[in-house]
Amino acid sequence: MERALLFIDRLNTFIGRTFAWAGFALVFVVCYEVFSRYLFHAPTKWAFDASYMLYGTLFMFAGAYTLSRNGHVRGDFLYRNWQPKTQAWMDLVLYLLFFFPGILALCIAGTLEADRAWMTWERSNSPATVPLAPFKTIIPIVGVLMLFQGIVEFIRCIQCIQTGKWPRRLRDIEELENQILAERAAAAKGGNGK
């Protein structure tokens, strides 16, 4: 079972890291547009479309990756003080009430929207009139990736409820606050000559 869970983690990690390169492409497109517009007085027709599509792609594919790393934002000031079983029960309930219905809606609506965009060969309203169907196809793909990762997290919640401790992840994200506290403690220890 653990191998299957870690396989989904690895898949979403690979996809997330691959599409993280869209960030570099986004910076290049924005810089090119700024130089072209302000230095050469020749704005591009395609930069706006490229920038929102690259940002959207980056943002959407980062969702499943972030979920695999347990990195999404939560009301951590309460959550971190709970026992692992309590955390798992809360996560389990929230997955059932909010996550799965929302992701299923995203998958269904995204598929319908992508299908409509392909059938009509929808184009953007910008001067470049870029085809939107390939970009809209990302929505249901990401929905399925998020659904798979959500199932993995749901199973981890059940395992934690049974064992009392969180199962192993590919790699957990340590909170920035913990890192800062550890650095301050090390600095204070070093500063006191101990």
N, C-alpha and C positions, 0 to 999 in steps of 0.2 A: 504494500500500500504506500509506504513512504517513497518508494522509487517513482510511483506514478505521480505523487504530489510534487516531488522535486523535479520531475520531467516538465510539468506545467510551469513551475517556477523558472526552470531553465529556458523554456520556450519563450515566455513573456520577457525574461531578462534579455535574451538574444534579440527579440523584436524591439524592445525598448531601447537597447543600446544602438541597434542599427538605425532606428529612426531618430535617435538623438542627433545624428549628423545633419538632420534637417535644420537644426539650430545654426550651424555654420553656413548652410546655404541661405538661410533667412538673413543672417548678418550680411553676407555678400550682396544679396538682392537689395537690401535697404541701403547699404553703403553705395552701391552702384547707382541707385536711383537718386540719392542725395547729390553725389558728384555730378551725375548727368544733368540733373535739374538745376543746380545752383552754380556749378562751374561752367557748364557748356550750354546752359539754357535750352536743353533738349530733353524734356522729361520723357520717360518711357510709357508706353501704353499698357505694358504687361506687369509692371512691378507691383501694383496694388494687388492684383489677383494672385500673383506668385507669393507675395508676403502673407496674405491671409490663408492661402492654401498650405503653405509650409508651416505656419504657426498652428493651424488647425490639425495638421497631420502630426506634428510634434506633440501637441497637447493631448490628442486622442490616444496615440500609441503609448504615451507615458502613463496612462491610467492603470492598465493591467500590470505594467512593470512596478509601479509604485505600490499597488495592492500586494504584489508578490513580496515586496520588501517590508510590508506592514508600515508604510510610510505616509498613509493618508491622515489628514488632520482629524482629531477627535477631541472631545472635552477631557484632555489628558490630566487636568488638575484633580479630577475625581478618580478617573480610571486607573491611574498608575498606583494609587493607594489600595486598590482592591486586590484580593487574592486572585490567583490565576483562574480558579473555577468561577468566581463571580464575573471576572472579565469575559470569560468564555460564554457564560450564560447571556450576558448583555449583548455581546457580539452576535450570538446565535439568534436572539430575538430580533435584533436590528437587521440582520441579513434577511430574515424571513419577512419582516414587515416592510422594509424599505428597499434594500439592495436588489433582491431578486425580482420584485415587481417592476422596479425602475429599469433594470437591465433588460428584462423581457420586453418592456415597452420600447426601449431603445432599439432592440433587435428588430422588432416588428415594424415600428415606424421607420427605422433606418432602411430596412429592406424595401418597404413600400416607396419611400422617397427615392432611393437609388434606382429602383425599377422604373419609376416615373421619369427620372432624369435620363435614363438610357433610352426609354421609348420615345421621348420627345426631343432627345439630343439637346437638353437644356444648356443654355450658355449664360455667362455672366452678363450683367448690365453695363459693364465697363467698356471703354473703347476697344479693348482687345478681344472682347466676346469669347472668352476662354470656355471650352466645354467643361461643365460641372459634373457630369456623370462619373468620371473616374474618382474625383474627390469625394462625392457623396457615397460612393461604394465603400469607402473607408469606414463609414458609420456602422453598418451591420457587421463588418469584419471585427472592428474593435468591440462591438457589443458581444460577439461570440467569445472573444479572448477574455473580456471581463467576466462573462458568465462562467467560463471554465475556471478562472482564477477564483471567483467567488465560491464555486463548489469546493475547490481546494481549501479555502479559508473556512468554510462551513464544516468540512471534515476535521480540520484542525481544532475547531471549537469543540466538536464532539469528543475528540481524543483528549483534549485538555480537561473536559468535564469528567471523563473516565479516570484519568491518571492524576489529575491535580497539578500538572505542569504542561507548559506549552511545548508542542513537538518541535523538532528541529526544522529550521528553515535553511534555505540556501545560504543566506547571510542576513542577520538581523541588522536593522538600522538602529544605531545607538542615538538616543536623543541628544540634541545639541546641548541641552541643559546639563546632562550628565557629563558630557565632555568638558564643558566649561567648569563645572564643579570639581572635576578630577584635576584639571589644570591648575585651578586656584589652590586646591589642597596640596598639590605637588610643589607649587611655588611657595606656599606658606611654610611647608615642611623644609624646603631648601633655604628659605629666607631666615628661618629660626636657627639654622645651623645643626639641625638634628639629622 
